[in-house]
Amino acid sequence: MFWTDWGSVAKIERCGMDGTRRSLVISDDVMWPNGVAIDYRRERLYWTDGGLHRIETSRLDGSHRQVHILIVLSIIIVII
């Protein structure tokens, strides 16, 4: 089981379905991890980060991390 925590220290963790073997998967360079998907066939974890505006992936143990999509938000403000 995987879950995200974006409290004071943002991270992605995992554990067995019985709650044992809890371990930290991702804790560096993450702000608001808020969407997690698991590809067991490819053994990859995918997540979105609402604070850093990107979609990332890693192996299920957190290694071989990659940014797949960097979302650039453009805001145009017109003051009259």
Phi and psi restraints in degrees (range 20) as a CNS / XPLOR table:
assign (resid 1 and name C) (resid 2 and name N)
       (resid 2 and name CA) (resid 2 and name C) 1.0 -116.5 20.0 2
assign (resid 2 and name N) (resid 2 and name CA)
       (resid 2 and name C) (resid 3 and name N) 1.0 148.9 20.0 2
assign (resid 2 and name C) (resid 3 and name N)
       (resid 3 and name CA) (resid 3 and name C) 1.0 -152.1 20.0 2
assign (resid 3 and name N) (resid 3 and name CA)
       (resid 3 and name C) (resid 4 and name N) 1.0 161.0 20.0 2
assign (resid 3 and name C) (resid 4 and name N)
       (resid 4 and name CA) (resid 4 and name C) 1.0 -110.7 20.0 2
assign (resid 4 and name N) (resid 4 and name CA)
       (resid 4 and name C) (resid 5 and name N) 1.0 153.0 20.0 2
assign (resid 4 and name C) (resid 5 and name N)
       (resid 5 and name CA) (resid 5 and name C) 1.0 -138.0 20.0 2
assign (resid 5 and name N) (resid 5 and name CA)
       (resid 5 and name C) (resid 6 and name N) 1.0 116.7 20.0 2
assign (resid 5 and name C) (resid 6 and name N)
       (resid 6 and name CA) (resid 6 and name C) 1.0 -119.4 20.0 2
assign (resid 6 and name N) (resid 6 and name CA)
       (resid 6 and name C) (resid 7 and name N) 1.0 46.5 20.0 2
assign (resid 6 and name C) (resid 7 and name N)
       (resid 7 and name CA) (resid 7 and name C) 1.0 -78.8 20.0 2
assign (resid 7 and name N) (resid 7 and name CA)
       (resid 7 and name C) (resid 8 and name N) 1.0 -139.5 20.0 2
assign (resid 7 and name C) (resid 8 and name N)
       (resid 8 and name CA) (resid 8 and name C) 1.0 -65.9 20.0 2
assign (resid 8 and name N) (resid 8 and name CA)
       (resid 8 and name C) (resid 9 and name N) 1.0 -30.0 20.0 2
assign (resid 8 and name C) (resid 9 and name N)
       (resid 9 and name CA) (resid 9 and name C) 1.0 -125.8 20.0 2
assign (resid 9 and name N) (resid 9 and name CA)
       (resid 9 and name C) (resid 10 and name N) 1.0 104.3 20.0 2
assign (resid 9 and name C) (resid 10 and name N)
       (resid 10 and name CA) (resid 10 and name C) 1.0 -70.6 20.0 2
assign (resid 10 and name N) (resid 10 and name CA)
       (resid 10 and name C) (resid 11 and name N) 1.0 144.0 20.0 2
assign (resid 10 and name C) (resid 11 and name N)
       (resid 11 and name CA) (resid 11 and name C) 1.0 -167.8 20.0 2
assign (resid 11 and name N) (resid 11 and name CA)
       (resid 11 and name C) (resid 12 and name N) 1.0 166.5 20.0 2
assign (resid 11 and name C) (resid 12 and name N)
       (resid 12 and name CA) (resid 12 and name C) 1.0 -121.4 20.0 2
assign (resid 12 and name N) (resid 12 and name CA)
       (resid 12 and name C) (resid 13 and name N) 1.0 130.6 20.0 2
assign (resid 12 and name C) (resid 13 and name N)
       (resid 13 and name CA) (resid 13 and name C) 1.0 -125.0 20.0 2
assign (resid 13 and name N) (resid 13 and name CA)
       (resid 13 and name C) (resid 14 and name N) 1.0 171.5 20.0 2
assign (resid 13 and name C) (resid 14 and name N)
       (resid 14 and name CA) (resid 14 and name C) 1.0 -147.7 20.0 2
assign (resid 14 and name N) (resid 14 and name CA)
       (resid 14 and name C) (resid 15 and name N) 1.0 160.5 20.0 2
assign (resid 14 and name C) (resid 15 and name N)
       (resid 15 and name CA) (resid 15 and name C) 1.0 -161.0 20.0 2
assign (resid 15 and name N) (resid 15 and name CA)
       (resid 15 and name C) (resid 16 and name N) 1.0 170.9 20.0 2
assign (resid 15 and name C) (resid 16 and name N)
       (resid 16 and name CA) (resid 16 and name C) 1.0 -71.0 20.0 2
assign (resid 16 and name N) (resid 16 and name CA)
       (resid 16 and name C) (resid 17 and name N) 1.0 162.7 20.0 2
assign (resid 16 and name C) (resid 17 and name N)
       (resid 17 and name CA) (resid 17 and name C) 1.0 -63.6 20.0 2
assign (resid 17 and name N) (resid 17 and name CA)
       (resid 17 and name C) (resid 18 and name N) 1.0 -17.0 20.0 2
assign (resid 17 and name C) (resid 18 and name N)
       (resid 18 and name CA) (resid 18 and name C) 1.0 -94.4 20.0 2
assign (resid 18 and name N) (resid 18 and name CA)
       (resid 18 and name C) (resid 19 and name N) 1.0 5.0 20.0 2
assign (resid 18 and name C) (resid 19 and name N)
       (resid 19 and name CA) (resid 19 and name C) 1.0 90.0 20.0 2
assign (resid 19 and name N) (resid 19 and name CA)
       (resid 19 and name C) (resid 20 and name N) 1.0 -2.5 20.0 2
assign (resid 19 and name C) (resid 20 and name N)
       (resid 20 and name CA) (resid 20 and name C) 1.0 -87.9 20.0 2
assign (resid 20 and name N) (resid 20 and name CA)
       (resid 20 and name C) (resid 21 and name N) 1.0 169.0 20.0 2
assign (resid 20 and name C) (resid 21 and name N)
       (resid 21 and name CA) (resid 21 and name C) 1.0 60.1 20.0 2
assign (resid 21 and name N) (resid 21 and name CA)
       (resid 21 and name C) (resid 22 and name N) 1.0 39.3 20.0 2
assign (resid 21 and name C) (resid 22 and name N)
       (resid 22 and name CA) (resid 22 and name C) 1.0 -65.0 20.0 2
assign (resid 22 and name N) (resid 22 and name CA)
       (resid 22 and name C) (resid 23 and name N) 1.0 134.0 20.0 2
assign (resid 22 and name C) (resid 23 and name N)
       (resid 23 and name CA) (resid 23 and name C) 1.0 -149.1 20.0 2
assign (resid 23 and name N) (resid 23 and name CA)
       (resid 23 and name C) (resid 24 and name N) 1.0 152.9 20.0 2
assign (resid 23 and name C) (resid 24 and name N)
       (resid 24 and name CA) (resid 24 and name C) 1.0 -83.0 20.0 2
assign (resid 24 and name N) (resid 24 and name CA)
       (resid 24 and name C) (resid 25 and name N) 1.0 130.6 20.0 2
assign (resid 24 and name C) (resid 25 and name N)
       (resid 25 and name CA) (resid 25 and name C) 1.0 -103.7 20.0 2
assign (resid 25 and name N) (resid 25 and name CA)
       (resid 25 and name C) (resid 26 and name N) 1.0 -51.9 20.0 2
assign (resid 25 and name C) (resid 26 and name N)
       (resid 26 and name CA) (resid 26 and name C) 1.0 -133.2 20.0 2
assign (resid 26 and name N) (resid 26 and name CA)
       (resid 26 and name C) (resid 27 and name N) 1.0 129.5 20.0 2
assign (resid 26 and name C) (resid 27 and name N)
       (resid 27 and name CA) (resid 27 and name C) 1.0 -141.3 20.0 2
assign (resid 27 and name N) (resid 27 and name CA)
       (resid 27 and name C) (resid 28 and name N) 1.0 -14.8 20.0 2
assign (resid 27 and name C) (resid 28 and name N)
       (resid 28 and name CA) (resid 28 and name C) 1.0 -95.8 20.0 2
assign (resid 28 and name N) (resid 28 and name CA)
       (resid 28 and name C) (resid 29 and name N) 1.0 142.6 20.0 2
assign (resid 28 and name C) (resid 29 and name N)
       (resid 29 and name CA) (resid 29 and name C) 1.0 52.7 20.0 2
assign (resid 29 and name N) (resid 29 and name CA)
       (resid 29 and name C) (resid 30 and name N) 1.0 50.7 20.0 2
assign (resid 29 and name C) (resid 30 and name N)
       (resid 30 and name CA) (resid 30 and name C) 1.0 -140.0 20.0 2
assign (resid 30 and name N) (resid 30 and name CA)
       (resid 30 and name C) (resid 31 and name N) 1.0 138.9 20.0 2
assign (resid 30 and name C) (resid 31 and name N)
       (resid 31 and name CA) (resid 31 and name C) 1.0 -117.5 20.0 2
assign (resid 31 and name N) (resid 31 and name CA)
       (resid 31 and name C) (resid 32 and name N) 1.0 -60.2 20.0 2
assign (resid 31 and name C) (resid 32 and name N)
       (resid 32 and name CA) (resid 32 and name C) 1.0 -130.5 20.0 2
assign (resid 32 and name N) (resid 32 and name CA)
       (resid 32 and name C) (resid 33 and name N) 1.0 71.6 20.0 2
assign (resid 32 and name C) (resid 33 and name N)
       (resid 33 and name CA) (resid 33 and name C) 1.0 -69.1 20.0 2
assign (resid 33 and name N) (resid 33 and name CA)
       (resid 33 and name C) (resid 34 and name N) 1.0 116.8 20.0 2
assign (resid 33 and name C) (resid 34 and name N)
       (resid 34 and name CA) (resid 34 and name C) 1.0 -135.5 20.0 2
assign (resid 34 and name N) (resid 34 and name CA)
       (resid 34 and name C) (resid 35 and name N) 1.0 8.1 20.0 2
assign (resid 34 and name C) (resid 35 and name N)
       (resid 35 and name CA) (resid 35 and name C) 1.0 -147.5 20.0 2
assign (resid 35 and name N) (resid 35 and name CA)
       (resid 35 and name C) (resid 36 and name N) 1.0 125.0 20.0 2
assign (resid 35 and name C) (resid 36 and name N)
       (resid 36 and name CA) (resid 36 and name C) 1.0 -126.2 20.0 2
assign (resid 36 and name N) (resid 36 and name CA)
       (resid 36 and name C) (resid 37 and name N) 1.0 135.2 20.0 2
assign (resid 36 and name C) (resid 37 and name N)
       (resid 37 and name CA) (resid 37 and name C) 1.0 -134.5 20.0 2
assign (resid 37 and name N) (resid 37 and name CA)
       (resid 37 and name C) (resid 38 and name N) 1.0 142.7 20.0 2
assign (resid 37 and name C) (resid 38 and name N)
       (resid 38 and name CA) (resid 38 and name C) 1.0 -116.6 20.0 2
assign (resid 38 and name N) (resid 38 and name CA)
       (resid 38 and name C) (resid 39 and name N) 1.0 128.7 20.0 2
assign (resid 38 and name C) (resid 39 and name N)
       (resid 39 and name CA) (resid 39 and name C) 1.0 -109.0 20.0 2
assign (resid 39 and name N) (resid 39 and name CA)
       (resid 39 and name C) (resid 40 and name N) 1.0 94.3 20.0 2
assign (resid 39 and name C) (resid 40 and name N)
       (resid 40 and name CA) (resid 40 and name C) 1.0 -69.0 20.0 2
assign (resid 40 and name N) (resid 40 and name CA)
       (resid 40 and name C) (resid 41 and name N) 1.0 -30.8 20.0 2
assign (resid 40 and name C) (resid 41 and name N)
       (resid 41 and name CA) (resid 41 and name C) 1.0 -63.5 20.0 2
assign (resid 41 and name N) (resid 41 and name CA)
       (resid 41 and name C) (resid 42 and name N) 1.0 -44.4 20.0 2
assign (resid 41 and name C) (resid 42 and name N)
       (resid 42 and name CA) (resid 42 and name C) 1.0 -92.6 20.0 2
assign (resid 42 and name N) (resid 42 and name CA)
       (resid 42 and name C) (resid 43 and name N) 1.0 -5.0 20.0 2
assign (resid 42 and name C) (resid 43 and name N)
       (resid 43 and name CA) (resid 43 and name C) 1.0 58.2 20.0 2
assign (resid 43 and name N) (resid 43 and name CA)
       (resid 43 and name C) (resid 44 and name N) 1.0 48.3 20.0 2
assign (resid 43 and name C) (resid 44 and name N)
       (resid 44 and name CA) (resid 44 and name C) 1.0 -124.3 20.0 2
assign (resid 44 and name N) (resid 44 and name CA)
       (resid 44 and name C) (resid 45 and name N) 1.0 147.5 20.0 2
assign (resid 44 and name C) (resid 45 and name N)
       (resid 45 and name CA) (resid 45 and name C) 1.0 -111.8 20.0 2
assign (resid 45 and name N) (resid 45 and name CA)
       (resid 45 and name C) (resid 46 and name N) 1.0 132.8 20.0 2
assign (resid 45 and name C) (resid 46 and name N)
       (resid 46 and name CA) (resid 46 and name C) 1.0 -119.2 20.0 2
assign (resid 46 and name N) (resid 46 and name CA)
       (resid 46 and name C) (resid 47 and name N) 1.0 142.5 20.0 2
assign (resid 46 and name C) (resid 47 and name N)
       (resid 47 and name CA) (resid 47 and name C) 1.0 -151.0 20.0 2
assign (resid 47 and name N) (resid 47 and name CA)
       (resid 47 and name C) (resid 48 and name N) 1.0 157.1 20.0 2
assign (resid 47 and name C) (resid 48 and name N)
       (resid 48 and name CA) (resid 48 and name C) 1.0 -104.0 20.0 2
assign (resid 48 and name N) (resid 48 and name CA)
       (resid 48 and name C) (resid 49 and name N) 1.0 150.0 20.0 2
assign (resid 48 and name C) (resid 49 and name N)
       (resid 49 and name CA) (resid 49 and name C) 1.0 -126.4 20.0 2
assign (resid 49 and name N) (resid 49 and name CA)
       (resid 49 and name C) (resid 50 and name N) 1.0 105.3 20.0 2
assign (resid 49 and name C) (resid 50 and name N)
       (resid 50 and name CA) (resid 50 and name C) 1.0 -67.8 20.0 2
assign (resid 50 and name N) (resid 50 and name CA)
       (resid 50 and name C) (resid 51 and name N) 1.0 -25.6 20.0 2
assign (resid 50 and name C) (resid 51 and name N)
       (resid 51 and name CA) (resid 51 and name C) 1.0 -81.0 20.0 2
assign (resid 51 and name N) (resid 51 and name CA)
       (resid 51 and name C) (resid 52 and name N) 1.0 -36.3 20.0 2
assign (resid 51 and name C) (resid 52 and name N)
       (resid 52 and name CA) (resid 52 and name C) 1.0 -98.0 20.0 2
assign (resid 52 and name N) (resid 52 and name CA)
       (resid 52 and name C) (resid 53 and name N) 1.0 -2.5 20.0 2
assign (resid 52 and name C) (resid 53 and name N)
       (resid 53 and name CA) (resid 53 and name C) 1.0 57.5 20.0 2
assign (resid 53 and name N) (resid 53 and name CA)
       (resid 53 and name C) (resid 54 and name N) 1.0 54.2 20.0 2
assign (resid 53 and name C) (resid 54 and name N)
       (resid 54 and name CA) (resid 54 and name C) 1.0 -152.6 20.0 2
assign (resid 54 and name N) (resid 54 and name CA)
       (resid 54 and name C) (resid 55 and name N) 1.0 163.2 20.0 2
assign (resid 54 and name C) (resid 55 and name N)
       (resid 55 and name CA) (resid 55 and name C) 1.0 -113.8 20.0 2
assign (resid 55 and name N) (resid 55 and name CA)
       (resid 55 and name C) (resid 56 and name N) 1.0 128.7 20.0 2
assign (resid 55 and name C) (resid 56 and name N)
       (resid 56 and name CA) (resid 56 and name C) 1.0 -126.1 20.0 2
assign (resid 56 and name N) (resid 56 and name CA)
       (resid 56 and name C) (resid 57 and name N) 1.0 167.7 20.0 2
assign (resid 56 and name C) (resid 57 and name N)
       (resid 57 and name CA) (resid 57 and name C) 1.0 -145.3 20.0 2
assign (resid 57 and name N) (resid 57 and name CA)
       (resid 57 and name C) (resid 58 and name N) 1.0 157.0 20.0 2
assign (resid 57 and name C) (resid 58 and name N)
       (resid 58 and name CA) (resid 58 and name C) 1.0 -155.3 20.0 2
assign (resid 58 and name N) (resid 58 and name CA)
       (resid 58 and name C) (resid 59 and name N) 1.0 171.5 20.0 2
assign (resid 58 and name C) (resid 59 and name N)
       (resid 59 and name CA) (resid 59 and name C) 1.0 -67.2 20.0 2
assign (resid 59 and name N) (resid 59 and name CA)
       (resid 59 and name C) (resid 60 and name N) 1.0 166.3 20.0 2
assign (resid 59 and name C) (resid 60 and name N)
       (resid 60 and name CA) (resid 60 and name C) 1.0 -62.6 20.0 2
assign (resid 60 and name N) (resid 60 and name CA)
       (resid 60 and name C) (resid 61 and name N) 1.0 -20.4 20.0 2
assign (resid 60 and name C) (resid 61 and name N)
       (resid 61 and name CA) (resid 61 and name C) 1.0 -92.2 20.0 2
assign (resid 61 and name N) (resid 61 and name CA)
       (resid 61 and name C) (resid 62 and name N) 1.0 1.9 20.0 2
assign (resid 61 and name C) (resid 62 and name N)
       (resid 62 and name CA) (resid 62 and name C) 1.0 93.7 20.0 2
assign (resid 62 and name N) (resid 62 and name CA)
       (resid 62 and name C) (resid 63 and name N) 1.0 -5.9 20.0 2
assign (resid 62 and name C) (resid 63 and name N)
       (resid 63 and name CA) (resid 63 and name C) 1.0 -81.7 20.0 2
assign (resid 63 and name N) (resid 63 and name CA)
       (resid 63 and name C) (resid 64 and name N) 1.0 166.9 20.0 2
assign (resid 63 and name C) (resid 64 and name N)
       (resid 64 and name CA) (resid 64 and name C) 1.0 53.8 20.0 2
assign (resid 64 and name N) (resid 64 and name CA)
       (resid 64 and name C) (resid 65 and name N) 1.0 51.0 20.0 2
assign (resid 64 and name C) (resid 65 and name N)
       (resid 65 and name CA) (resid 65 and name C) 1.0 -76.1 20.0 2
assign (resid 65 and name N) (resid 65 and name CA)
       (resid 65 and name C) (resid 66 and name N) 1.0 140.5 20.0 2
assign (resid 65 and name C) (resid 66 and name N)
       (resid 66 and name CA) (resid 66 and name C) 1.0 -142.2 20.0 2
assign (resid 66 and name N) (resid 66 and name CA)
       (resid 66 and name C) (resid 67 and name N) 1.0 144.0 20.0 2
assign (resid 66 and name C) (resid 67 and name N)
       (resid 67 and name CA) (resid 67 and name C) 1.0 -89.1 20.0 2
assign (resid 67 and name N) (resid 67 and name CA)
       (resid 67 and name C) (resid 68 and name N) 1.0 123.0 20.0 2
assign (resid 67 and name C) (resid 68 and name N)
       (resid 68 and name CA) (resid 68 and name C) 1.0 -92.8 20.0 2
assign (resid 68 and name N) (resid 68 and name CA)
       (resid 68 and name C) (resid 69 and name N) 1.0 -42.6 20.0 2
assign (resid 68 and name C) (resid 69 and name N)
       (resid 69 and name CA) (resid 69 and name C) 1.0 -139.6 20.0 2
assign (resid 69 and name N) (resid 69 and name CA)
       (resid 69 and name C) (resid 70 and name N) 1.0 127.5 20.0 2
assign (resid 69 and name C) (resid 70 and name N)
       (resid 70 and name CA) (resid 70 and name C) 1.0 -104.9 20.0 2
assign (resid 70 and name N) (resid 70 and name CA)
       (resid 70 and name C) (resid 71 and name N) 1.0 118.0 20.0 2
assign (resid 70 and name C) (resid 71 and name N)
       (resid 71 and name CA) (resid 71 and name C) 1.0 -94.6 20.0 2
assign (resid 71 and name N) (resid 71 and name CA)
       (resid 71 and name C) (resid 72 and name N) 1.0 116.7 20.0 2
assign (resid 71 and name C) (resid 72 and name N)
       (resid 72 and name CA) (resid 72 and name C) 1.0 -100.2 20.0 2
assign (resid 72 and name N) (resid 72 and name CA)
       (resid 72 and name C) (resid 73 and name N) 1.0 121.9 20.0 2
assign (resid 72 and name C) (resid 73 and name N)
       (resid 73 and name CA) (resid 73 and name C) 1.0 -98.4 20.0 2
assign (resid 73 and name N) (resid 73 and name CA)
       (resid 73 and name C) (resid 74 and name N) 1.0 127.1 20.0 2
assign (resid 73 and name C) (resid 74 and name N)
       (resid 74 and name CA) (resid 74 and name C) 1.0 -108.2 20.0 2
assign (resid 74 and name N) (resid 74 and name CA)
       (resid 74 and name C) (resid 75 and name N) 1.0 125.1 20.0 2
assign (resid 74 and name C) (resid 75 and name N)
       (resid 75 and name CA) (resid 75 and name C) 1.0 -120.8 20.0 2
assign (resid 75 and name N) (resid 75 and name CA)
       (resid 75 and name C) (resid 76 and name N) 1.0 125.4 20.0 2
assign (resid 75 and name C) (resid 76 and name N)
       (resid 76 and name CA) (resid 76 and name C) 1.0 -109.6 20.0 2
assign (resid 76 and name N) (resid 76 and name CA)
       (resid 76 and name C) (resid 77 and name N) 1.0 121.8 20.0 2
assign (resid 76 and name C) (resid 77 and name N)
       (resid 77 and name CA) (resid 77 and name C) 1.0 -111.8 20.0 2
assign (resid 77 and name N) (resid 77 and name CA)
       (resid 77 and name C) (resid 78 and name N) 1.0 125.7 20.0 2
assign (resid 77 and name C) (resid 78 and name N)
       (resid 78 and name CA) (resid 78 and name C) 1.0 -111.2 20.0 2
assign (resid 78 and name N) (resid 78 and name CA)
       (resid 78 and name C) (resid 79 and name N) 1.0 122.0 20.0 2
assign (resid 78 and name C) (resid 79 and name N)
       (resid 79 and name CA) (resid 79 and name C) 1.0 -109.8 20.0 2
assign (resid 79 and name N) (resid 79 and name CA)
       (resid 79 and name C) (resid 80 and name N) 1.0 124.7 20.0 2
